Amino acid sequence: MIVQMAGVESLCVPLPDIESKREQRLYHEKLIQTFLERRDVEFIALAGYMRILTPGFVAKWNGRLVNIHPSLLPKYPGAHAHRDALADGAMISGCTVHFVDEGVDTGRIIDQAEVPVLSGDRIEDLQERVKIAEHKLYPRVIDGLAMNPSSFLGRSGN
């Protein structure tokens, strides 16, 4: 994995074989929480984590948990942002870095980058342009949070 090549410790936590989806989520997040606590992690930047976190997990990381989403929130939240933007006839799309709260892509916006929607765009075309913007925006925002944590960290995710 890329993170290992960069010397960053990572953890793969498979979903446990538990019939109850709620218990499965709670157990999964407990394993993640234990991993993070043992390493004194102070901040989480989600990328490609396509699961809704439980309110308890989000509350423990309030103001220290960010995500990147492939639209200019609050427009087009959820898993199908590119499809929704194209179906809506949007002329501009983009990406948003936001604090994670208990909702789906509803946390306080930190920063955004715009990307044009071009005539004849397919989902894959727009997705690729937005991904390029994400790869520029997310590191810049994370660096900013690391350099000046008091400007964002510890604030409410709302």
C-alpha positions as CSV (number, residue, x, y, z in Angstrom):
1,M,0.0,0.0,0.0
2,I,1.1,3.6,-0.7
3,V,0.9,4.5,3.0
4,Q,3.2,1.7,4.0
5,M,5.7,2.8,1.3
6,A,5.6,6.3,2.9
7,G,6.2,4.8,6.3
8,V,2.7,5.5,7.6
9,E,1.2,2.8,9.8
10,S,-2.2,1.6,8.6
11,L,-4.8,-0.9,9.6
12,C,-7.2,-3.0,7.6
13,V,-10.3,-3.8,9.7
14,P,-12.6,-6.2,8.0
15,L,-16.2,-6.2,9.0
16,P,-16.9,-8.9,11.6
17,D,-19.3,-11.7,10.8
18,I,-22.1,-10.5,13.1
19,E,-25.7,-10.8,12.0
20,S,-26.9,-7.6,13.5
21,K,-25.7,-4.7,11.3
22,R,-25.8,-2.3,14.3
23,E,-23.6,-4.6,16.4
24,Q,-21.3,-5.1,13.4
25,R,-20.8,-1.4,13.0
26,L,-20.2,-0.8,16.7
27,Y,-17.7,-3.6,16.9
28,H,-15.9,-2.4,13.7
29,E,-15.6,1.1,15.1
30,K,-14.5,-0.2,18.5
31,L,-11.5,-1.9,16.8
32,I,-10.7,1.3,14.9
33,Q,-11.1,3.4,18.0
34,T,-8.7,1.1,20.0
35,F,-6.1,1.3,17.2
36,L,-6.3,5.1,17.1
37,E,-6.2,5.5,20.9
38,R,-3.1,3.2,21.3
39,R,-1.3,5.4,18.9
40,D,-2.3,8.7,20.4
41,V,-3.9,9.8,17.1
42,E,-5.1,13.4,17.3
43,F,-6.8,13.9,13.9
44,I,-8.6,11.7,11.2
45,A,-8.8,12.5,7.5
46,L,-11.1,10.2,5.8
47,A,-10.6,9.3,2.1
48,G,-12.8,6.8,0.3
49,Y,-14.3,5.7,3.6
50,M,-17.8,4.9,2.2
51,R,-19.5,4.1,5.5
52,I,-21.6,6.3,7.8
53,L,-20.0,6.5,11.2
54,T,-22.0,6.1,14.3
55,P,-22.9,9.1,16.4
56,G,-20.8,7.8,19.2
57,F,-17.7,7.6,17.1
58,V,-18.3,11.0,15.6
59,A,-18.8,12.6,19.0
60,K,-15.4,11.2,20.2
61,W,-13.7,12.9,17.3
62,N,-15.8,16.1,17.1
63,G,-13.8,18.8,15.4
64,R,-10.9,16.4,14.6
65,L,-12.6,14.3,11.9
66,V,-12.7,15.5,8.3
67,N,-13.8,14.1,5.0
68,I,-13.6,15.0,1.3
69,H,-16.7,14.8,-0.9
70,P,-16.9,15.0,-4.7
71,S,-19.3,17.9,-5.0
72,L,-19.7,21.5,-3.9
73,L,-21.7,20.7,-0.7
74,P,-24.4,21.2,0.2
75,K,-25.3,20.2,-3.3
76,Y,-25.3,16.6,-4.2
77,P,-24.5,14.8,-0.9
78,G,-24.2,11.0,-0.8
79,A,-22.6,8.3,-2.9
80,H,-23.8,9.5,-6.3
81,A,-22.6,13.1,-6.5
82,H,-21.3,13.0,-10.1
83,R,-24.4,11.3,-11.4
84,D,-26.6,13.7,-9.6
85,A,-24.7,16.8,-10.8
86,L,-25.0,15.7,-14.4
87,A,-28.6,14.8,-14.1
88,D,-29.3,18.2,-12.6
89,G,-27.6,19.9,-15.5
90,A,-25.0,21.5,-13.3
91,M,-22.4,23.8,-15.0
92,I,-20.0,23.6,-12.1
93,S,-19.1,20.8,-9.8
94,G,-16.1,20.3,-7.5
95,C,-15.1,19.0,-4.2
96,T,-15.6,19.9,-0.5
97,V,-13.5,19.2,2.6
98,H,-15.8,19.3,5.6
99,F,-15.9,18.3,9.2
100,V,-17.8,15.0,9.8
101,D,-20.9,15.3,11.8
102,E,-23.8,12.8,12.4
103,G,-25.4,13.5,9.1
104,V,-24.4,12.5,5.6
105,D,-22.1,15.2,4.2
106,T,-23.7,17.8,6.4
107,G,-20.7,18.9,8.5
108,R,-19.3,22.4,8.5
109,I,-17.5,23.2,5.2
110,I,-13.8,23.9,5.5
111,D,-12.9,24.6,1.9
112,Q,-14.0,23.8,-1.7
113,A,-12.5,23.7,-5.2
114,E,-14.6,24.2,-8.3
115,V,-14.4,22.1,-11.5
116,P,-16.3,22.9,-14.7
117,V,-18.9,20.5,-16.0
118,L,-18.2,20.2,-19.8
119,S,-20.7,19.6,-22.5
120,G,-21.0,15.8,-23.2
121,D,-19.4,14.9,-19.9
122,R,-19.9,11.3,-18.7
123,I,-19.8,10.4,-15.0
124,E,-16.3,9.1,-15.5
125,D,-15.1,12.3,-17.2
126,L,-16.4,14.5,-14.3
127,Q,-15.1,12.1,-11.7
128,E,-11.6,12.3,-13.1
129,R,-11.5,16.1,-13.1
130,V,-12.9,16.3,-9.6
131,K,-10.4,13.7,-8.4
132,I,-7.5,15.9,-9.7
133,A,-9.0,18.8,-7.7
134,E,-9.4,16.6,-4.6
135,H,-5.7,15.6,-4.8
136,K,-4.8,19.3,-4.7
137,L,-7.3,20.5,-2.2
138,Y,-7.2,17.8,0.5
139,P,-3.4,17.9,1.2
140,R,-3.6,21.7,1.3
141,V,-6.4,21.7,3.8
142,I,-4.8,19.0,6.0
143,D,-1.5,20.9,5.9
144,G,-3.3,24.0,7.0
145,L,-5.0,22.2,9.8
146,A,-1.7,20.7,10.9
147,M,0.1,24.1,10.8
148,N,-2.6,26.0,12.6
149,P,-4.8,23.6,14.4
150,S,-6.4,26.2,16.6
151,S,-8.1,27.7,13.6
152,F,-10.3,24.6,13.2
153,L,-9.5,21.8,15.6
154,G,-11.8,21.4,18.6
155,R,-14.6,23.4,17.1
156,S,-18.0,22.0,16.6
157,G,-18.5,20.0,13.4
158,N,-21.6,22.0,12.7
